[in-house]
Amino acid sequence: MSGFTTAFIGAGNMSRSIISGLVTSGFDASSIRASNPSDGPFEELRNIGLTHLAHSNLSVAETADVVVLGVKPNLIREVCEELSPVLGANQLVVSVAAGVAADSIHNWLGAKSDVVRCMPNTPSQIGRGASGLFARSAVSAANRQRAEDVMRAVGVVRWVDDESLLHAVTAVAGSAPAYFFQFMEAMIEEAQRMGLDAESARTLCAQTCIGAGRMLAEGDVDAAELRRRVCSPNGTTERAVMAFSAGGLDKLVSKAMQDCYARSQEMGRELS
């Protein structure tokens, strides 16, 4: 699968998540390459079939059709300036770095390559990711499709027309798996205090989260109505939901997401 080569600059957690998802979804491992300053991630990548692994960013990026920048935001400028001499006008550069503006990346690359920004999340590793994409206006239709092909292979994709909306994508998808993990962690601990063994508490909690998510994703009913349908009058669920409301869950979620959004904006100002 895929008629193009993809190079990952940096083989950290997010890059490995996307690479794993690509291979699992049917992309030919020989069409994927990766660079990293240390050998640490290479064994994992070899185990899923990658053979073109290097310490040199230039060696993997020079002839790739798509170059994914999977390095930390504070390293983006340095890496772009390093890659600039070897990248051409037809190559697509996809950045997964939070906050760093597409125009800045384009300029650091020598104002040649097409640039798409992507905000993915870690469930991409199992093909259940959620990603927001933004393309500069000059990006070709072919390269927009390539960016979508890469990210759709590991989950759902939504394009945004305004780059600033990627801050919202960060708050509702990019950072959000951690919200659910924290919520599930609290649920599992409480279930164990109630007497369930650890395995049962983990399995029941995880499956309930999966099932609820699929009901929202695959149905035509909004979250508020789904919640109401579970809450029988004066029943157990209603009592639990009332406790969440009394504790200010809605305001707490809003505050957490606003803080995430604000930090994404700050990073953009700091790094772009």
N, C-alpha and C positions, 0 to 999 in steps of 0.2 A: 504494500500500500504506500502511497505518496510517490509523486514523480519529481520530487525535489529533495535536496540535501539540507539538513538542519544542523547547525553548530551551536552548542551551548558554551558560552563563556562563563566559567564558574560552574562547579558541580556540587553546589550546596543543596540544602534540603529541598528548596523549590524546584531547582533544575532537575534533581533526581526524581522528584514527584512527577514532573511533566514527562521526563524521559521514560520512566516506568509506565506511565499511562499510555504514551505513544506506542511503545512496544506491545503492551497488553492489547491495545486496540487494533493491532495489525500492521503498524508501520515497520518497514524493514529495518532491523537494527543497523545494517550496513550503511543506511542513509543518514544515520545520526552519529555525530561526533561530539566530543566534549574536551574542554581544557580546564585545568585546575592547578594552582600552584603547588599543591601537595598530592601525594599518591593516595591519601586516605579514602576518597570516594571511589577510586578506580576499581577496586575488587568487586564492589556491589554492581557497578556498571558492566564489568566484564561478565558477571554472572547472568545478566539479562541479555547478553549478546553483543554489546558494543566492543569494537576492536580498535577504532581510531580515537585514542585517548592520548593527550599530550599536555605538557606543562606550558607550551607555547600557545598563546591566544592566536597569534598570526597564522600558525600552521593549520589550525582547524577552521578559521574564519575565511581565509583568502578565497577559496573556491566554493564556499557554501552558498546556496540560494537564500537561505534564511539564517540569520544570526540572532540568537536569543541571549540577551544580556542578563545573566543570572547572578550578578555580583551585588554586593551591598551598595545602597544608594550613595554612600560617601566615596565609593570607588568608581562610580560611573564615568565621571569626567576623565579620569586618568586612563581608563580602559578605552573609552571612545577615541581619545587622542592617539592612543597606541594603535588602534585598528584603522584609523583614518587613511593611512597610505595604501592599504591593501583592499579596501572596500570600494565597490563601484556603484554606478547609478542604478543598476538593475537589481541590486541586492536589497533584501528587506531586513531591517533591524527591528527586533521586537524587544522592548525593555519591560521587565517585570519589577523594576525598582520603584518602590512607593515614593510618590511626591515629585520625582524629577521630571520637569516639563519636556514634552516632545521637541519643542523648538530648540531647547538647550542641547538635547542629545543630537539633533540634526546638525547644529552648528559645530559641536565638538567633533562630529564625524567628518567635517569638511564640507557640509552642506551638499552632500552627494546622494547618499542612500535614502531610500524610503524608510520612514520611522513610524512604528505603531507602538503605543503604550498598552500594556496589559496588566490588569490587576487580577491575578488568579488566587486560588486558595489551595491548601494542602490536600483536600480530598481528590484533587487531580490525580494523585498517586493511585487511586483505585477506580479511576474513570468516573468519579462522581463530583468533579469540580464545578465551580461557578466562577466565570471570568467576565470582567468588563473590558472592552477594547475601545481604544480611541486612535483614529488615524489622522495624521496631518492631511490637509486638503490635497496636497500634491501626490499622495500615495496612489499608485496605479490600482486599477480594479483587480488585476491578477495578484498583486501583493496583498491586497486586503483579503482576497480569498485564501491565500496561503496562510496568513495569520489566523484566519478563522478555522482553516483545516487543522492546524496544529492544536489550537485550544479546544475545538469541538471534539477532537479525539479523546480528550480527558474530561469532558463534562459539558455543561450548558454555557452558551456564550451570548452576551448582550452587548451591542455596540452603543456607544454614547456619542452624540454629536458635539457636545461641549466638554472639553477636557476637564473642566472643574468638577464635573459629575463623577470623575474617578475617585474623588475624596469620599463621595457617598457610597460608591461601590466598595471602597476599602472598609467602610464602617458596617455595611450590611452583608458583605461576602468575604473579602480578603482577610479581615481579622476575625470574622464571626465564628469560625470553627472553635476558637478558644472560648467564646462565650458559652457555647453548648457543652464543651468539655467541662467547664467549671460548674455549670448547672448539673450535669450528669454526675460529676464527682460528688457534689453535695447530696444528690438523691441516693447514690449508691451507699454513701457513708450512713445516711439515715436509715436506709433499708436494712443495713447490717445491724444497726443499733436496735431495730425492731425485731431482729432475730433471723433474718435471711442469711444464708451463707454468701460469701463473696462472689462466687461464680454465678449463682442464681440472681443476685442483685444486679451484677454487671450485665448479664444476658437479657434480663427482663427490661432493664432501663434502656439498653442500646436498641433492642428491637422495637420498643415503644417509640423511641425517637425516630427510627427509620420509618416505621409505619405512619406516624403522624406527618412526617415530612412528605411521604408519598401521597397521602390523602390530600395535602394542600397542593402539591406539584401536579398531580394527575387529574384532579377533579376541577369542577367549575364553581366551587364554593369558597368564599373567603375565610380567612382565619377566624374572624369574629364569629361567623355563623357555625363553623366547625366546633369552636369552643362551646357555644350555646347548646349545640346538639348533644354534647357529652354531659352537660350539667343538668341532671334531673332535679326538679324543685326539692329543696330541703334534703338533697342527697349528699353522698360523700365527696363527689367532685366539686359540687357547688361550695361546700365548706372549705375545701382546699383553695379554690380559686378566690374565694372571699379573703382568705388569709394573705394570698399574694397581693390582692388589691389593697388591703389594709396596710400592708407593709410597704406600699409605694413601688411595686414592681415596674409599672409603666414609666414612672419618673426615673427610676434607677436605670432602666434600659435606655431611655432617652439620654440621660447624662453620660452613660458609658459610650454610646454611639457618637454623641456630640464631641466628647473628649478625643475619641479616635479620629473623627473628621478634622478636628482642630490640629491634632498632631500631624496628620497628613499634609494639611496646608502649611504648617510650620516647616516641615521637611522640604516641601517644595520651595519655600522662600530661602531656606538655608543652602540648598544644594543646586538650585537652578540659576 
